[in-house]
Amino acid sequence: MAERLFLSPPHMGPNARRYVQEVFESNYIAPLGEFVDRFEAAVSDYVGVPAAAATVSGTAAIHLALRLAGVERGDRVLASTLTFIGSVAPIRYLGAEPIFIDSDESWNADLALVEEAIHRERPKAFVLTHLYGQSAQVDRIAQMCKRYDVILIEDAAESLGATLHGRHTGTFGEFGIYSFNGNKIVTTGGGGMLVGHNREAIAHARKLASQAREPVVWYEHEEIGYNYRMSNVLAAIGVDQMEVLPERIEKKRQIFAWYRECLEDLEGVEWMPEISGSRGNRWLSTLTLRRADPLKIVAALGDKNIEARPLWKPMHLQPVFAGAKIYGAKVSERLFARGLCLPSGTQMDRTDVERVCDALRRALR
């Protein structure tokens, strides 16, 4: 059988081994060291914000952002419904109430529903997801949040390197987060980053992520913190990955272009759009199929040693959020019922894409 094509496997750069070896030689393995500082600086410089804090995951970064936003038990927090649970679970960690926002035809949060929910619910914060590497209409959403005194937290876990009007996703709100999970456009195996415009707030996040230890010789704690800091080993991999991010984005976009070209004559296929003024990183090549069951397609591709998956199941349909309030619902439900993510690893070539397209055509027959 042909070699397996994974959805979005890691792709190390040329310096990863050398940087990790430097960490081993220094013996700074724990959550401190030169490469943590270098990784934070690389991300903050790349996206254009003053400060960044490296964490063990994107979920941890969202949790810290919500803490910094002052979210407490009983508060309302808006969130995109078409997303991964890591975007939303931290709202519950703090005892707050998630209120979900449906998608529009861009697949990201519907502007009209956002405004309606902000007006009616008076939420403390909004966790806005930039889905599959494509920017939401975050400039207009940021304006709404500012007008109503809602703290905007951008879940840019999938969209590092994506821009809207030349500005990076993750930098429009008070806080932004990125993920470096094993399948992201750049990866540290597991990890995340919290970024923001307020240096003092990000410094406080670092303290919270280090068990909120006070700066004295003994272990003194005046508030509850977490064990959320990234290790120096993973940060070394991250430094390598940031060096190759621009070429990874170009390759992801090339793969998407190949898919569109190979499947342009196929009826009933619609691709995730790119909104005006934006440039996505095309983390995953995603589409909807008008007359097919994505689960059957995933199984058929699996038989050909090709990994695919449905789109995210909306959060308001998840059993753990049964009964949660949702503004809209139909668009995200339709996308989930028809959507498919195709292999998008940056080591793929055109022959690999053609193999996926051939298998997809056969499955659709």
ZATIMAR-233225 format. One record per residue: residue in one letter; x, y, z of N, C-alpha, C, O in turn. Coordinates in steps of 0.1 Angstrom, whole numbers, plus 5000, padded with zeros to 4 digits. Each point is the difference from the previous one (the first is absolute). Layout:
REM ZATIMAR-233225
AXYZXYZXYZXYZ
...
END
This chain:
REM ZATIMAR-233225
M500849885000499250125000500950135000501150005006
A498450104988500750134999500350055014499249985009
E501850104992500350075013498950085005499350074992
R500449935021498950075005500250154999501150065003
L497950014993499950154999499250045013498849985001
F501950095008499450055012499450144997500350074990
L498849975019499350124998500950125000500050094991
S500849935020501050115001501149965009500050055011
P500949874984501149955009501150105003500150104992
P500749895018501150095003501050004989500149904992
H500550225006501050014990501150095006499950125000
M501249825004501150075007500850084990500249964989
G500450155016500950084992501449955002500349905007
P500650174986501449955000500850015013501049935001
N498550155008500850035012499549945013500550025011
A498449904988499349955012501049915008500050025012
R500649894982500949915007501150075007500449975012
R500250134981501150085006499550085012500750005010
Y498250064989499550085011499649915012500350045012
V499149854986499749915011501349955006500149985012
Q500949994980501349955006500650115008500649975011
E499250164985500550115009499350005013500750035010
V498149944990499249995013500649895009500250035012
F500049864982500549885008501450045005500349975012
E500550094980501450045005499950105011500950005009
S498150094991499950105010499449955013500250055011
N499149844987499249935011498950095006499549975011
Y500150134981498850085003498849934993499650054990
I499849855017499049924994498650055004499050004992
A500950055020498850045006499450134994500650054991
P498350005014499350114994500750145002499450095005
L501849914991500850135000501249974991500449894998
G500250224998501249984992500050094988499050074997
E502149934996500250094988499049984989499550104995
F500149785002499149984989498650035003499350044991
V500349965021498650055004500050154996499050054994
D502050025011500150154997500050024985499450094995
R501449834998500250024985498749974993499650074990
F499749835014498749964994499050115002499350044991
E500650015021499050105003500350134991499150064995
A502249975004500450124993499749984985499650094993
A500749785002499749974986498650024996499650064990
V499549895019498550014997499650155001499350054991
S501050015020499650145002500550094988499350094996
D501949895000500650084989499349974987499750094992
Y500049795006499449964987498650064999499650054989
V499649945021498650054999499850145004499050064997
G502150005009499950155002499350045013499350095000
V501049845011499550045013501150015010501149944998
P498750135013501150035009500549885008501149995005
A497949914998500449905010499349874997498949994993
A501849905011499449874998500549915011501150025006
A498149884998500349905010499849864995498949974996
A502149955004499949864995499449915010500350015012
T498849914984499249915009500049864995500549974989
V498949945019500049864996499049964990500149904994
S499050195003498949984990499350134997500150095007
G499249904981499150124997498950015010499650115003
T499949785001498950005010500550075013499250085006
A502049894999500550075012500150144997499750085009
A500749974979500150144997498650075001499950115004
I499149824991498650055001499650025014499450105004
H500949795004499750015014500650125007499450075008
L501949954989500750125006499450134995499850095008
A499849914979499450134995498750035007499850115003
L499449784999498850035007500250045015499350095005
R501749865001500450045014500450154999499550085009
L501349964982500450144999498950094996499950115004
A499149834989498850084997499050025012499150074999
G501249865012499250015012498749924999499150035008
V500949874984498849914999499949925013501049945004
E497850065002499749935012498849924999499350004990
R500449925020498849915001498850094997499850105006
G499349854985498850074997500150104989498950044995
D502350005001500150094988499649934987500049884999
R499650204992499649954987501250034990500650105001
V499749794991501150024990499649954987499549884999
L500550204991499749964986501149914995501250025003
A498449894988501049924993499549954987498849974998
S502150024992499649934987499649865003500649935007
T498350034986499649865002500749904992500249895004
L500250154984500749914991501550015003500750084994
T499749845015501450005005500349875007499249925001
F502150085004500549885008499650035015500050125004
I499849785004499650025013501050085009499650065010
G501749934986501050075008499850155000500550075009
S498749984981499750145000499050045010500050125005
V499249795000498850035008500149945014499550065009
A501149834993500149935013500550105011499549995011
P501550094986500550095011498950095005500150055012
I498949984981498950085005499349935012499750065010
R500149814988499549925011500949985011499649995012
Y501850014985500949995011499850105011500249985012
L499450144983499850125009498650015005499750105007
G499449804990498650015004499250104993498950035004
A501650024984499250094992499149934991500149884998
E499050194995499049944991500450034986500050124996
P500249784996500350024985498750034993499049925002
I501050174989498950034991500550004986500950084997
F498549834995500649974987499550094989498850035000
I502150004990499650084988500249914988501049944998
D498050064994500049924987500950074990500450115002
S499949814988500850054988499150074990498849995000
D501950094991499450044988500649934988500649905002
E499250154986500549934989501550004998500549934992
S500250155017501449995000500549895009501249975000
W497949965007500349895009500450055014499949935010
N500550204991500350065013498850075005498950004995
A501350075017498950055008499250104992500550094993
D498149905008499150094993499950145007499750005012
L500750104981500050145005498750045007500050055011
A498949934982498750045005499749935013499450065009
L500949814991499749925013500950055011499650005012
V501750034985500950055010499450135006500050015013
E499650084979499550135005498749975008499850065011
E499349864985498849965007500349945014499450045010
A501549874990500449935012500750105010499749995012
I501150104983500750095009498950105006500150035012
H499050014980499050105004499149935011499650075010
R500049814988499149935009500649945012499550015011
E501749934988500649935011501050085008500249965012
R500350154983501050085007501149915006500249995012
P500549944979501049905005501350075005500250124997
K500549815011501350055005501149994989500850094998
A499149814994501149974990499449934988498949955000
F501950044989499649934988501249924995501050074997
V498949805003501149924994499649974985499249924997
L501550154994499750004986501049904993501250035001
T498349874992500949914993500250044986499150044993
H502249965002500350014986500149864995501049935002
L498050024990499949864997500949964989500150064989
Y500549825013500849944990501150094993500349984988
G500250125019501050084995499550124992500850074994
Q497949965007499450114992499550105010499349975010
S501050164987499650115009498550025000499350004990
A500250015022498650055002500050154997501050064998
Q497850005002499950154998500350075014499250075005
V502049914999500450035013500250155002499850055011
D500450034978500150145002498750065004500050095009
R498949874985498750055004499549945013499450075008
I501049814995499649945013500850075011499450025011
A501850024987500850075010499350135003500050055011
Q499550024979499450135002498749985008499750085009
M499549824988498849975008500449975015499450065009
C501649864993500449975014500550125007499650025012
K501150074981500550125007498850095004499950065010
R499149954981498850085002499249965012499550085007
Y500549794995499149945011500949965012499549945009
D501850094991500949975011500149855002499949955012
V500249974977500249865001501449974996500650054990
I500149875018501449964998500149904989499449895002
L501250144987500249914989501249915001501150055001
I498749824999501149905000500049934987499049934997
E502050084995500149934987500649865001501149995004
D498149914993500549874999500549984986499349964990
A502050075009500749994987500949885000501049994993
A498549905014500849885001500349944987501149944998
E498050074992500249944987500550114989500349964989
S499850165015500250114990501350085002500050114995
L501049835011501350085001500550034986500149914991
G500150215006500550054987498950054991500350064989
A498449925015498950054992499950155003500250045012
T499350044978499950145002498650054995499449944992
L500250185014498950074995500550154998500450065010
H499549994978500450134996501550025005500450115005
G500449794994501450005003500349995014501250005004
R497849985005500349985014499749865004499149934996
H501850015013499949865003498849975009499750085009
T499749814988498949955010500749975013501249965001
G498050075010500649985013500450135006500450015012
T499650104980500550135005498950115000500450125003
F498449854993499050105000499350025014499650115003
G500349795004499450005013501050035012501150034997
E498449975015500850025011501049895002501250035003
F498449854993501049885001499749914988498950004994
G502249935002499949904989500849885004500950015009
I498749884986500749875003500349934987499350004990
Y501849925011500449914989500249865006500449995011
S499549914980500249865004501249954992500150034989
F500749895018501149924994499849855002501049935001
N497850034999499749865000500649934988500550064991
G499649805010500749934990499550014986500849984991
N498050075007499550014986499950144995499550024989
K501050085019499950144996501050044989500949924997
I499050204998500850044989501550005004500949974992
V499350075020501349985007499749935013499050035007
T501949884997499749925012501249995009501250004996
T498549995017501049965010499749875006500549965010
G498649964983499549885005498850025009499049934999
G501050175009498950055009500550135005501150015005
G498050094995500450135005499050104995499249984991
G501050145015499250124996500750125003501150005006
M498250124990500650135003498950095002499050014993
L501150075018499150115003500750134996501150025004
V498250064988500650134996499150115004498849985001
G501750145000499250125004500850134999501250004998
H498050115003500650134999500450065013500750105000
N498949845011500350055013501149915006499849895004
R501450174997501249925005499749955015500449895003
E499050205005499849965014499049885001500249915008
A498850094983499049895000500749874996499849905007
I501150104983500649884996501049965010500249885002
A500550215005500949965011499249935011500549915006
H498350144997499249945010499649864995499949915009
A499850074979499749874994501149905003499849895003
R501550164995501149915002500149965015500349895003
K499350205006500049975014498949905003500349905007
L498550124987498949905002500449874995499649895005
A501150114984500449874993501149935007500449894997
S500250185013501149945008499549985015500850035009
Q498049924993499449985013499850125008499950005012
A500250124981499750135007501050025012499650055010
R501649904988501050025011500450155001500350064990
E499749985022500550145003501550014999500749905003
P499950224994501450014999500850015013500650105003
V499349795005500849995012500749865000499849924991
V501250065018500849885000499249885002500249904993
W498950105017499149895003498850004990499850094992
Y499449805008498949994991498850075007499449955010
E500350174985498950085006498950024989500450034989
H498349955015499050014990498850095005499549965011
E500250144982498950095004498849984991498950055003
E501249874987498949974991500249864994501249955000
I497850004994500149864995500550014985499650084992
G501449845006500650004986500049864994499249925005
Y501550064985500049874993501449964995500950095000
N499349794997501349954994499950014985499849894994
Y500250225000499750034986501250044992499850034988
R501449985017501150064992500649894991500149885004
M500350164984500649914990501449975004500750085006
S499849804991501449965003500950064990499750034989
N501649985016501050054991500349914988500350054989
V499449825012500249904989499050034989500450024989
L498349995015499050034990500250144993499850024989
A500650075020500350144994501150004990499950074990
A501149845012501149994990499449964986500450054990
I498749855011499349964987499250114994500050024988
G499450065021499250114995500850114993499650054990
V501649975015500950104994500349964986500050084990
D500349795008500249944987498850024991500150044988
Q498849935017498750014992499750144996499550024989
M500750085019499750144997500950044988499750084992
E501549865007500950044989499549954987500450064989
V498849845011499549944987498550034998499449964990
L500050125019498550024999499650074986499149954994
P501650155001499650064987499949894989499150004992
E501949915007500049914989498949895003499549944990
R500250035023498949915003498750054995499249934995
I500650205007498750064996499950004985498949964995
E502250074998499949994985499749864995499349984990
K501349925017499749864996498649965003499349944991
K500150105020498649975003499150074990499149934995
R501250195001499250074990500149934986499149994992
Q502149965005500249934988499249874999499449964990
I500649975021499349875001498550034998499349934993
F500250185013498650034998499750034985499049964995
A501950124999499850034986500049874991499350004991
W501649915012500049874993498749935001499449954991
Y500050055022498849935002498950074991499249934993
R500750205007499050074993500149974985499049984993
E502250025002500249974986499649864996499449974990
C501049935019499749864997498649975001499549904993
L499750175015498649975002499150104994498850015004
E501750084988499250114995498749964992499150074999
D501049814995498949954992499049925008499049954994
L501250035019499249925008498850085005500250105006
E498649854991498850075004499749995015500449905006
G499150215000499649995014501150025010499849985012
V501350074983501250035009500050155003500150084990
E500049965022500250145004501150005010500149935010
W500950164988501250025008499850105010499250104998
M501449895014500050115010500550134994501150004995
P498150105005500450134994501050085008500249975012
E500450124981501050095006499350144999499850054989
I499950015023499350134999500850114994501349995000
S498150114995500750114994501050075009499750025012
G501550004983501050075008500849905008501050055007
S498749824993500749915008500949914992499949994988
R501149955019500949904994500249895010500750025010
G498649874988500149895010501249914998500750024990
N499649905020501149914999499649864994500949924998
R497850065000499549884995500649885007500549904994
W499450115020500549895008499549864996500749914998
L498050094999499449884994499250044988499350105000
S500749824990499250024988498649945003499949885002
T499150204998498749965005498950034989500150104993
L498949825006499050014990498749945006500049935009
T498950114984498749935003499649934987500350044989
L499049855013499549914989498550005001499449975010
R499950074979498650024999499249865002499050005006
R501649904988499249874999500849885005499949904995
A500850125016500749895006500150015015499950115005
D500249775001500250005015501550005003500749914996
P499750195011501550015003500549885007501249964998
L498049985011500549895007500349884991501049935002
K498250054988500349894990501250034992500849914996
I499450225000501250044993501249985008501049954995
V499050095018501149985009500449855000501249975000
A497849955001500249855001500649954987501049925000
A498550134989500549954987501450054998500849924994
L499550205009501450054999500949925010501249974996
G498350005015500849925010500449874994501149955003
D498049984990500349884993501150014990500749904997
K499650224998501150024991501250065007500950054994
N499149945020501150055008500250154999501150055000
I497750024999500050155000499250045012498849975001
E501850125007499250055012499350134996500550094994
A498249915009499150114999499250015012499949905008
R499350214994499150015011498950094997500150094991
P498749905016499050104998500450135006501050015007
L498250094990500350135007499749995015499449905004
W501050205004499750005014498549985002499250074994
K500449855016498649995004499750135009500750025009
P498350064987499850125008499849975015499549905004
M501050205003500049985015498649995006499849935009
H499250144984498649995006499449874998499049975006
L501649944985499549874998500849905009499649885000
Q501450165007500849915009499249975012499450095007
P500549784997499349965012500450085013499250035008
V502150004993500550075012499450145001500050065011
F499550004978499550135000498550004997499450104995
A499949795008498649994998499250105007500350035012
G498950044981499250115007500650134999499450105004
A501849924991500750134999499350084990499449954990
K500650185012499350104991500850014987501350005000
I498050004989500650024987499350104992498850004999
Y501950094995499550104991500249954985501149984996
G497849994997500049934988500249865003499749955011
A500849974979500349865001500149934986500849914998
K498350134993499949934988501249994991500349904994
V500550215005501150004991501149905005500549924992
S499950095021501049915005499549864999500849914998
E498050065005499449864999500149954985500349894998
R499450204993500149964986501449974996500349904993
L500650195011501449984997500549865006500849934993
F498950055019500449875007499449884992500749904998
A498150114997499449894993500649974987499949894994
R500750215000500549994986501550024999500649984989
G500150065021501450044999501049895001499849905006
L501450134988501149905000501350085000500250104993
C500749845015501450055000500949904993500049885003
L500850174987500949924992501450005005500450105007
P500449804990501450005004500750134995499950044989
S500950035020500550134997501550015005500450115002
G500349785000501350005005501050074990499949984988
T501050105018500950084991501149924994500850064992
Q499349815010500949924992499349934988500749934993
M498050105006499349954988500550064987500450125000
D499649814989500250064987498749984992499049955004
R501150104983498849994992499549864997498849984999
T502149935001499649864998499249955011499049924999
D501350125014499349965011498650065000499049935003
V500950204993498750064999499149934989498849985002
E501849984987499349934990499549875004498949954997
R501949985012499649875005498750025009499149924999
V500950195010498950035008498850034991498949955003
C501250134987498950044991499449874993498849994998
D502149934997499649874994499149925009499049954996
A501550035016499349925010498750075004499049935002
L501050204999498750075003499049984988498849985003
R501650034985499149984989499449865000498849984998
R502149925005499549865000499049995012499049934998
A501350135013499049995011498750064997498949955005
L501150164988498850074997499149934989498850025000
R501949894993499249924990499249895007499349934993
END
